[in-house]
Amino acid sequence: MKFSVGPAMVMAFLAGSVGCGSGEPSEYLDPVGRLLATSESVFERANGEDVWEVVVCRIPLQSTDPLYAMLDDRMERDAVEIARLLQPVTEYFQRWSGGRYEPRFVPASFAVSIQATDTSQQCVEHAFEQSSPSSSGVLVVADAQHAEGSEGGRGGPGARCSGDCSAQTTRRYVYVGASDFMSVWGSEPPLDLIEHELGHGLDWPHSSLSAEGLDDVEYDSPYDLMSNNASAREVDPRLRHGPGILVVNLLATGWIDPARVERWSPDEDSRVVDIVPRSRLTSAESIAVAIPIDASTFASVELVEASGDDAFHVGDFVLVHRIVVIGETGFQRRQHLMSGELREGDEWSGDGFTVRVVRIDAGAARIEISGAA
């Protein structure tokens, strides 16, 4: 079944002004509307079936690319087996999209290889050249492990498209090394890295615990798939999926109705709002609060429930993230945490407003938002 957020809903956010206590229109432009406008091209890919062609890339033992570890062992799995092992990834994204998004992994009928002097990017380029016209992305797995301290993988949403949106045209891809698919993992390999890179394929940017962390490309936040995707596994090595997904990313892909995001401006009177956990995708209840800071920046207030993919956390808590909508793509968006874990009775102040957690119980949080004293 295909779901989408139509242009009318996006335009409603763009045209609507943020209310204020005096009843006069707020001077703020709507940064949430800007977010939706820059994300509209992603809705088509992120809603419905999304075909990823799984391609294995053979790396020569004499490879000079420093990305690869100087090891003789190679992954033995083929594309058919890898595609089968990725079925739980489909289930992860179906959970977090409320059934709106279904990545489907199709094994390629070919493998590719590179020369000793080639870089890993040639794996991706060769996969593009031979990919099926019906594939909207290529998912390339090298048969060599990456060197310790190197990137685990990378991904990109490709170019915007109209009509022909095949991987050959858009250059949309995910690439990972062999580490998570070595035989030592048996039939249950870690899947959080693949999920993270597929997030990039949906035009999601990284997030961090701080603005400095973003600048230094630190994958340090355990609250977001697009930061420390291994955070659940670090707590419990038996876990295989990444943590939950920030509400801003769920909104940018059309997986939640924008009407579920409450808006409050610092020139309003204080307000008490009830929100449900970010994992409750099929409800019509409010799931977050957006607080405009300037024309391109807003704070996103959401509730993390310690269940499902977020069960490794200790108890439920509220988070406040700073979202800066810049450029023309989601990749350029800046997202970092402003608060710590806000428990019942906690409050946080900054950027002209205060968030106080009145209570957290029965799968919901009551929060009070007011202008900073």
Protein Blocks (a to p, Z undefined) as FASTA:
>chain_A
ZZdddfklmmmmmmpccddfkopacfbdcfklmmmmmmmmmmmmmgcjdddddddddddf
klcbfkbccdfbdcfbdfklmmmmmmmmmmmmmmmnnomaccdddddfbdcdddfkbcfk
lmmmmmmmmmcfkbgbdcdddfbdcdehiafbdcdebjadehjacfklnopacdddfklm
cfklmmmdcfklmmmmmmmmnopacddfbfklmmnopafbfkbfklcmklmmmmmmmbmb
dcdddfklmmmnopacfklpccddfkbccdddddddfklmmbcbdfbdcddfblmbccdd
dddddehjllmpgcjaddddddddehjbfklpccddfbdcddehiacdeehiacddfbgc
ehiacddddddZZ
